[in-house]
Amino acid sequence: MAELLTVTRTQVAQTAGTKAPAASFNRMRVAVIETPAAYAAPAQNDTAGTSIVLPQGSRLLLPVTVSCAAGTASSTLSVGLRDPKTKVAIDATAVVNAAAISAASTSQVNTGTKTITGQTYLLPQDCELYLTFGGAAGAANQAIRVEVPFVAP
């Protein structure tokens, strides 16, 4: 069986005169999103800003962990990326795509459109993480915690 060299991309880049981005080998960090202790029940498709901005060139990693208290039937949560200044969505499901938050649980949710199928994704600009509630109206005061690992440049 042929050997697969995982550093081939780096070797090719060095031969071409460029080096691998710092996001390939820098320290891993984790952005932690937690809902406040008291908030109104979110309607379907409501969004919630986090004020957590990942710098341009950051690499999203797996696994993303979603932990929550029991919510309403059929309720889901997506975690996306948006412009931190204009609040315009870049990808509403980049990090998590419709994770069930109806039952109390802690799970690794690797469904984001920018991280599935083994793809590499470096943020093209500074991006704020934000939440979108879907599936059904959410529960008021539901405790939700999302941990998003990334490597910053």
Disulfide bonds with the S-S distance in Angstrom:
none
